[in-house]
């Protein structure tokens, strides 16, 4: 075999114990899953919620930036507040 083949073989040597290390949770441990910056994405929200089952997490924590990117002014008109939501077409 050539030098490149030997290098590829060495880089690809992963044992089963390394691949599964840390996956099994100690019954007395609390596993926390933390995510941030979903930016109003429904797909990201669903993935976050489903991560509890996937990672066997006991606690889910969602950090900042949960709202979407839309920005619109809220205008104080004295007796009421108004806003105009402009949608792109």
C-alpha positions in Angstrom: 0.0 0.0 0.0 1.0 3.5 -0.6 1.6 6.3 1.9 -1.8 7.8 1.2 -3.7 4.5 1.7 -1.9 3.9 5.0 -2.9 7.4 6.2 -6.5 6.9 5.2 -6.6 3.6 7.0 -5.2 5.2 10.2 -7.7 8.1 10.0 -10.6 5.7 9.6 -9.7 3.4 12.5 -12.7 4.0 14.9 -13.6 1.3 17.3 -17.1 0.6 18.4 -16.3 1.6 22.0 -15.3 5.1 20.7 -18.4 5.5 18.6 -20.7 4.8 21.5 -18.8 6.4 24.3 -20.9 8.7 26.3 -24.2 7.7 24.7 -25.5 5.6 27.6 -26.7 7.8 30.5 -26.1 7.0 34.1 -29.5 6.6 35.7 -28.6 9.0 38.4 -27.4 11.7 36.0 -29.5 14.6 34.6 -28.9 15.2 30.9 -29.4 18.8 29.7 -29.8 19.8 26.1 -29.1 23.5 25.3 -29.8 25.2 22.0 -30.0 28.8 20.9 -30.8 31.0 17.9 -33.8 29.3 16.4 -34.9 32.7 15.0 -38.6 31.9 14.7 -37.9 28.8 12.6 -40.7 26.2 12.9 -38.3 23.4 11.7 -35.7 24.4 14.3 -38.3 24.5 17.0 -39.5 21.0 16.2 -36.0 19.7 16.1 -35.4 21.3 19.5 -38.5 19.7 21.0 -37.7 16.3 19.5 -34.1 16.4 20.8 -35.3 15.4 24.3 -36.2 11.9 23.0 -33.3 11.7 20.6 -30.6 12.6 23.1 -32.4 11.1 26.1 -32.4 14.6 27.7 -34.2 15.3 31.0 -34.1 19.1 30.6 -34.4 21.3 27.5 -33.1 24.9 27.6 -33.6 27.3 24.8 -31.3 30.3 24.9 -31.7 33.6 23.2 -32.8 34.7 19.7 -36.1 32.9 19.6 -38.0 35.5 17.5 -38.0 35.9 13.8 -36.1 38.5 11.8 -39.1 40.7 11.0 -38.8 44.3 12.4 -41.7 46.8 12.3 -42.3 50.0 14.2 -44.9 50.4 17.0 -46.3 53.9 16.9 -47.6 55.7 19.9 -50.7 57.6 18.7 -51.6 59.0 22.1 -54.6 56.9 23.0 -53.4 53.7 21.2 -50.5 52.0 19.7 -50.5 50.9 16.1 -48.2 49.0 13.8 -48.2 47.9 10.1 -47.0 44.5 9.2 -45.7 44.5 5.7 -45.3 41.2 4.0 -43.1 40.5 1.0 -45.0 39.3 -2.0 
